[in-house]
Amino acid sequence: MIAAIMFIILILLVVVSIKSYTKKLTSGCCGNENETIQRIKVKDRNKDNYKYERLVKIKGMSYRNCAIRIENAFNELDGIWAKVNLSKNTADVLMKEELDEIAIENIVSQAGYIVSEII
């Protein structure tokens, strides 16, 4: 009896896993690519106010929504303005106060992506 219950639970887990994987295959890594994610607007758009700039090369971006997620991860922070170039897999990060490389890597990884280089 216990073996039968365990077998049913295992089958249910496999079914849920297959459904989740199928959804990811059809929707892409960032959800439905036709779904629009709201961009976080940066209040200060005067580039002269940002003393520091870093170019961040990022792995794992495939769709427009990936780029928006990374931009939002930076732009929600005060004193940072990021613009992502999806075709080059880079983020141009402008900062009023300099962030070290570890902080930049943490922001990108928390958004679900990997930094390959910071210039």
C-alpha positions as CSV (number, residue, x, y, z in Angstrom):
1,M,0.0,0.0,0.0
2,I,2.8,2.5,0.9
3,A,4.6,1.6,-2.2
4,A,1.5,2.4,-4.3
5,I,1.1,5.8,-2.6
6,M,4.8,6.6,-3.2
7,F,4.5,5.6,-6.8
8,I,1.5,7.9,-7.3
9,I,3.3,10.8,-5.7
10,L,6.3,10.1,-7.9
11,I,4.1,10.1,-11.0
12,L,2.5,13.4,-10.0
13,L,5.9,15.0,-9.5
14,V,7.0,13.8,-13.0
15,V,3.8,15.2,-14.6
16,V,4.2,18.6,-12.9
17,S,7.9,18.7,-13.9
18,I,7.1,17.9,-17.6
19,K,4.4,20.6,-17.7
20,S,6.8,23.1,-16.2
21,Y,9.5,22.3,-18.6
22,T,7.2,22.3,-21.6
23,K,5.9,25.8,-20.6
24,K,9.5,27.0,-20.4
25,L,10.3,25.7,-23.8
26,T,7.2,27.4,-25.3
27,S,7.5,30.6,-23.4
28,G,11.3,31.2,-23.4
29,C,13.6,31.8,-20.5
30,C,11.9,35.1,-19.5
31,G,8.3,34.0,-19.7
32,N,6.2,34.8,-22.7
33,E,8.3,36.9,-25.1
34,N,5.1,38.8,-26.2
35,E,4.3,39.7,-22.6
36,T,5.4,43.3,-21.8
37,I,7.4,43.9,-18.6
38,Q,7.1,47.5,-17.2
39,R,10.4,49.4,-17.3
40,I,11.5,51.2,-14.2
41,K,12.0,54.9,-15.2
42,V,15.2,56.6,-14.0
43,K,14.4,60.0,-12.6
44,D,17.8,61.6,-13.4
45,R,18.5,61.2,-17.1
46,N,21.3,63.7,-17.3
47,K,24.4,61.7,-18.1
48,D,26.6,64.5,-16.7
49,N,25.4,63.7,-13.2
50,Y,26.9,60.2,-13.3
51,K,30.6,60.1,-12.6
52,Y,31.2,56.4,-13.1
53,E,30.5,54.1,-16.0
54,R,31.0,50.3,-16.4
55,L,30.3,48.1,-19.4
56,V,29.0,44.7,-18.1
57,K,29.0,41.7,-20.4
58,I,26.2,39.4,-19.5
59,K,25.4,35.7,-20.3
60,G,21.9,34.3,-20.6
61,M,19.9,37.1,-22.2
62,S,17.8,35.9,-25.1
63,Y,14.7,38.1,-25.3
64,R,13.7,41.7,-24.8
65,N,12.2,40.8,-21.4
66,C,15.6,39.6,-20.3
67,A,17.1,43.0,-21.1
68,I,14.3,44.8,-19.2
69,R,14.8,42.6,-16.2
70,I,18.5,43.5,-16.0
71,E,17.8,47.2,-16.6
72,N,15.2,47.2,-13.8
73,A,17.5,45.4,-11.4
74,F,20.0,48.3,-11.7
75,N,17.5,51.2,-12.3
76,E,15.5,50.4,-9.1
77,L,18.6,51.4,-7.2
78,D,19.1,55.1,-6.4
79,G,21.9,56.8,-8.3
80,I,22.2,54.1,-11.0
81,W,21.1,54.2,-14.7
82,A,21.5,51.1,-16.9
83,K,20.8,50.6,-20.5
84,V,21.1,47.0,-21.9
85,N,22.1,46.2,-25.5
86,L,20.5,42.8,-26.2
87,S,22.3,42.3,-29.5
88,K,25.7,42.7,-27.8
89,N,24.7,41.1,-24.5
90,T,26.0,44.1,-22.6
91,A,24.7,46.6,-20.0
92,D,26.1,50.2,-19.9
93,V,25.8,51.1,-16.2
94,L,26.1,54.7,-15.2
95,M,26.6,55.4,-11.5
96,K,26.7,58.5,-9.3
97,E,28.7,56.5,-6.7
98,E,31.0,53.8,-7.8
99,L,29.9,50.2,-7.2
100,D,32.6,47.5,-7.0
101,E,32.6,44.5,-9.3
102,I,31.1,42.2,-6.7
103,A,28.1,44.4,-6.2
104,I,27.5,44.6,-9.9
105,E,27.8,40.8,-10.2
106,N,25.3,40.4,-7.4
107,I,22.8,42.7,-9.0
108,V,23.0,40.7,-12.3
109,S,22.9,37.3,-10.6
110,Q,19.9,38.2,-8.5
111,A,18.1,39.1,-11.8
112,G,19.0,35.5,-12.9
113,Y,21.9,36.1,-15.3
114,I,25.7,35.7,-15.3
115,V,28.4,38.4,-15.6
116,S,31.1,37.3,-18.0
117,E,33.2,40.5,-17.8
118,I,33.1,44.0,-16.4
119,I,35.0,46.7,-18.3
